[in-house]
């Protein structure tokens, strides 16, 4: 089995922040003081940063005599917790291992929940355990998708897909690379984007986690615990497997990507999930869905740096550039993206490529 694990450890921003000197933290402590029935034995003085992500949410762990709990702090004006609570209920009903919600305050943006563990998949993945862990992950994904039904989650429609992919020219190309496309270039790239989205929207739709990757899968019993699902939508069936196999922080050899994707596709077919009956067609969908996600992520990582002051994510842009280039090289309709990248890659001169 070929597995190439090139890990980037995304150390939590919370660990480097002085998180114990802000008003929200004091409000959180006061709120937890009223939750002792939900979490018997909780010792509020043990409250400590657990992790942070690319959003405005942050997470704390609080200890008890026999167990620990996780507390989410999500400023309601920026990160309302209602979607998290809703999707948590949906995933739990589907049989997916998600945190148990013990108490929640939507007005303040606080959640007290069970602790799924201290190790993510990203912490432990290696060549020996990768197949077993990924099998467990795709088992959970099939459970989630099997529960899908329309009208429950917001649609992952053309407007959302376009808004996401446009983050690439807006933040990565213009802001990060400092390059202004001319009218002809913009027209060619826009036409390429529309082809990508047309393929994405031609797929059958299911519940989509939208960030189903090793950093959000916990080593737990049962395996895996699933986190960071609050942005779930109803959209293309290939999205989550593309997210799992083209990760932000770990790279896989192509044979392992294909093997895991085939194994997922076979499970999905047997479960009645509407994947194409031909794997070749499904693989093309995975690649084109991945292309939309890769371009979006490049834009998001640039935006997080320049707008939000979180520079660590930029270190992983080369990984996504590699994903984009490899995919675009395989499909003529996607090559304009590589032409654009050629303009500001170091090994190509600006004068060598024009539209």
C-alpha positions in Angstrom: 0.0 0.0 0.0 1.4 3.4 -1.0 0.8 6.1 1.5 2.7 9.3 1.4 2.2 11.2 4.7 3.6 14.7 4.5 2.1 16.1 7.7 1.7 19.7 8.7 0.8 20.0 12.3 -1.8 22.8 12.5 -1.1 23.9 16.1 -4.1 25.6 17.6 -4.1 29.4 17.5 -5.6 29.3 21.0 -2.5 27.9 22.5 -0.6 31.1 21.6 -3.3 33.6 22.6 -3.8 35.1 26.0 -7.3 33.7 26.1 -7.7 34.2 29.9 -8.0 37.9 29.7 -11.2 38.6 27.7 -14.8 39.4 28.6 -16.2 36.4 26.7 -14.1 34.0 28.8 -15.4 35.5 32.0 -19.0 35.2 30.7 -18.3 31.6 29.8 -17.0 30.8 33.3 -20.1 32.3 34.8 -22.4 30.3 32.4 -20.5 27.0 33.2 -21.2 27.7 36.9 -24.8 27.0 36.2 -24.3 23.8 34.3 -23.1 21.5 37.1 -26.2 19.3 36.8 -25.4 18.7 33.2 -21.7 17.9 34.0 -21.5 16.6 37.6 -18.0 17.0 39.1 -17.0 19.6 36.6 -14.1 21.8 37.9 -14.4 25.2 36.2 -10.9 26.2 37.4 -9.5 23.6 35.0 -10.8 25.3 31.9 -8.1 25.4 29.3 -7.8 25.9 25.6 -8.5 22.7 23.6 -8.3 23.8 20.0 -9.1 26.6 17.6 -10.0 26.6 13.9 -10.0 29.0 11.0 -13.3 30.6 12.1 -14.1 32.8 15.1 -15.0 29.7 17.2 -12.7 28.5 19.9 -12.8 25.4 22.1 -11.9 24.7 25.7 -11.6 21.5 27.8 -12.8 21.4 31.4 -11.9 18.5 33.7 -13.9 16.5 36.2 -12.9 13.7 38.6 -13.8 10.9 36.1 -14.1 12.6 32.7 -13.7 15.8 30.8 -16.0 18.0 28.6 -15.6 20.3 25.7 -16.9 23.9 25.7 -17.5 25.9 22.5 -17.3 29.6 22.5 -18.8 31.0 19.3 -19.6 34.8 19.2 -23.2 34.8 18.1 -22.9 37.8 15.8 -20.2 35.9 13.8 -20.7 32.2 14.4 -24.3 31.3 15.4 -24.5 27.9 17.1 -27.9 26.9 15.8 -26.5 25.2 12.7 -24.1 23.2 14.9 -26.9 22.0 17.2 -29.1 21.1 14.2 -26.5 19.1 12.4 -25.3 17.4 15.6 -28.9 16.1 16.0 -29.0 14.9 12.4 -25.7 13.1 12.5 -26.5 11.5 15.8 -29.8 10.2 14.4 -27.9 8.8 11.4 -25.7 6.8 13.8 -22.6 8.9 13.4 -20.5 9.4 16.5 -20.8 13.1 17.3 -20.6 15.1 20.6 -23.5 14.8 23.0 -24.9 18.2 23.6 -25.3 18.7 27.4 -26.2 22.4 27.5 -26.4 25.3 25.0 -27.0 29.0 25.1 -27.7 30.4 21.7 -27.9 34.0 22.9 -24.4 33.9 24.3 -23.0 31.3 21.9 -21.9 28.7 24.4 -22.2 24.9 24.1 -21.2 22.3 26.7 -20.7 18.9 25.1 -19.1 15.5 25.6 -15.4 15.1 24.9 -14.6 12.7 22.0 -10.9 12.5 22.8 -7.6 14.2 22.5 -6.2 12.7 19.3 -7.4 13.4 15.8 -6.8 11.2 12.8 -4.1 13.7 11.8 -2.2 13.0 15.0 -2.0 9.3 14.5 -2.2 8.4 10.8 0.7 6.4 9.4 1.3 3.7 6.8 0.3 0.9 9.2 -3.1 2.2 10.3 -4.2 4.4 7.4 -6.4 1.8 5.7 -8.3 0.8 8.8 -8.8 4.4 9.9 -10.0 5.5 6.4 -12.4 2.5 6.3 -13.9 3.6 9.6 -14.2 7.2 8.2 -15.9 6.1 5.0 -18.3 3.9 7.0 -19.3 7.0 9.0 -19.6 8.9 5.7 -22.0 6.3 4.3 -24.2 6.5 7.4 -24.4 10.2 7.1 -25.2 10.2 3.4 -27.7 7.4 3.8 -29.8 9.6 6.1 -30.0 12.4 3.4 -33.3 13.9 2.4 -34.1 17.2 0.7 -35.5 20.3 2.4 -33.6 19.7 5.7 -30.3 21.5 5.1 -29.6 24.5 2.9 -28.9 23.8 -0.7 -25.3 23.6 -2.0 -26.4 25.4 -5.1 -24.8 27.4 -7.9 -24.7 30.6 -5.9 -22.8 29.0 -3.0 -20.4 27.1 -5.2 -19.7 30.2 -7.3 -19.2 32.4 -4.2 -16.7 29.8 -2.9 -14.7 29.4 -6.1 -14.5 33.1 -6.6 -12.5 33.4 -3.4 -9.5 32.1 -5.5 -9.3 35.1 -7.9 -10.3 37.5 -5.2 -8.0 36.5 -2.3 -5.3 34.2 -3.7 -4.7 35.8 -7.1 -5.4 39.5 -6.4 -4.5 39.9 -2.7 -1.9 37.2 -2.1 -0.2 37.1 -5.5 -0.8 40.8 -6.2 -1.9 40.0 -9.8 -4.8 41.7 -11.6 -6.3 39.7 -14.4 -7.1 41.5 -17.6 -10.6 41.2 -19.1 -9.7 38.3 -21.4 -8.1 36.3 -18.7 -11.1 36.9 -16.4 -13.4 35.8 -19.1 -11.5 32.5 -19.8 -11.2 31.7 -16.0 -14.9 32.5 -15.5 -15.8 30.1 -18.3 -13.6 27.4 -16.8 -15.3 27.9 -13.4 -18.7 27.5 -14.9 -17.7 24.2 -16.4 -16.5 23.1 -13.0 -19.8 24.1 -11.3 -21.9 22.6 -14.1 -20.2 19.2 -13.4 -20.6 19.6 -9.7 -24.3 20.4 -10.0 -24.9 17.5 -12.3 -24.3 15.1 -9.4 -26.9 13.5 -7.2 -27.3 15.3 -3.9 -26.8 14.1 -0.3 -26.0 15.6 3.1 -22.5 17.1 2.8 -20.3 17.6 5.9 -18.1 20.1 3.9 -14.9 19.6 6.0 -14.7 15.8 6.3 -11.0 15.5 6.8 -8.5 13.9 9.3 -8.2 17.0 11.4 -12.0 16.8 12.1 -12.1 13.0 12.8 -11.3 11.9 16.3 -9.7 8.7 17.6 -12.6 7.5 19.7 -14.9 4.6 20.5 -16.8 4.1 18.3 -14.5 5.3 15.5 -14.4 8.0 14.3 -15.8 10.9 16.3 -16.9 13.5 13.9 -16.5 17.3 14.5 -16.7 20.7 12.7 -19.9 19.9 10.9 -21.8 23.1 11.4 -21.5 24.2 7.8 -23.2 21.1 6.4 -25.3 21.5 3.2 -27.3 19.4 0.8 -25.1 19.0 -2.2 -22.9 16.9 -4.5 -22.4 13.3 -3.5 -18.6 13.4 -4.3 -17.8 16.3 -2.1 -16.9 14.7 1.2 -14.8 11.9 -0.2 -12.9 14.5 -2.2 -12.4 16.4 1.0 -11.2 13.4 2.8 -8.6 12.3 0.2 -7.3 15.7 -0.8 -6.6 17.0 2.7 -5.1 20.3 3.8 -2.6 18.8 6.1 -1.6 15.4 4.8 -0.8 14.0 1.4 -1.6 10.5 0.1 0.0 8.5 -2.7 -2.3 8.3 -5.8 -2.8 4.5 -5.5 -4.1 4.9 -1.9 -6.4 7.7 -2.9 -7.9 5.5 -5.7 -8.1 2.5 -3.4 -9.9 4.3 -0.6 -12.2 6.1 -3.1 -13.1 2.8 -4.8 -13.8 1.2 -1.4 -16.1 4.1 -0.4 -17.9 4.0 -3.8 -18.6 0.3 -3.4 -20.0 0.8 0.1 -22.1 3.7 -1.1 -23.6 1.7 -4.0 -24.5 -1.1 -1.6 -26.1 1.3 0.8 -28.3 2.8 -2.0 -26.4 6.2 -2.0 -26.8 7.7 -5.5 -23.3 7.4 -6.8 -22.8 6.7 -10.5 -22.8 2.9 -11.4 -19.5 3.4 -13.3 -16.5 4.2 -11.1 -14.8 6.1 -14.0 -17.6 8.5 -14.1 -17.6 8.9 -10.3 -13.8 9.4 -10.2 -14.2 12.3 -12.7 -16.8 13.8 -10.5 -14.5 13.5 -7.5 -11.7 15.2 -9.3 -13.9 18.1 -10.6 -15.5 18.5 -7.2 -12.1 18.5 -5.7 -11.0 21.2 -8.1 -13.8 23.5 -6.8 -12.7 22.8 -3.3 -9.0 23.3 -3.9 -9.5 26.7 -5.5 -11.9 27.7 -2.7 -9.4 26.6 0.0 -6.6 28.6 -1.6 -8.8 31.7 -1.4 -9.8 30.9 2.2 -6.2 30.4 3.3 -5.2 33.7 1.8 -8.3 35.5 3.3 -7.6 34.0 6.8 -4.0 35.5 6.6 -4.8 39.0 5.3 -8.2 39.6 6.8 -8.1 37.6 10.1 -4.4 37.7 10.9 -3.9 33.9 11.0 -0.8 33.2 8.8 -0.2 29.5 9.6 -2.6 28.3 6.9 -0.6 29.9 4.1 2.1 27.2 4.7 -0.2 24.7 3.1 -1.0 26.5 -0.1 1.7 24.6 -2.0 -0.2 21.4 -1.3 -3.3 22.7 -2.9 -1.4 24.2 -5.8 -0.2 20.7 -6.4 -3.7 19.3 -6.2 -4.9 21.9 -8.7 -2.1 21.4 -11.1 -2.3 17.6 -11.1 -6.1 17.7 -11.8 -6.0 20.5 -14.4 -3.3 18.6 -16.3 -5.7 15.7 -16.8 -8.6 17.7 -18.3 -8.4 20.1 -21.2 -11.3 22.2 -19.9 -9.4 22.8 -16.6 -6.0 23.9 -18.1 -6.8 27.6 -18.0 -6.3 27.4 -14.2 -2.7 26.1 -14.8 -2.1 28.9 -17.3 -3.0 31.4 -14.7 -0.8 29.7 -12.1 2.1 29.7 -14.5 2.1 33.5 -14.5 3.3 33.7 -10.9 5.0 30.4 -10.3 8.8 30.9 -9.8 9.9 28.5 -12.5 7.9 30.3 -15.2 8.6 33.7 -16.4 5.8 36.2 -16.6 6.5 36.8 -20.3 6.3 33.2 -21.3 2.6 32.8 -21.0 -0.2 35.0 -22.2 -3.9 34.5 -22.8 
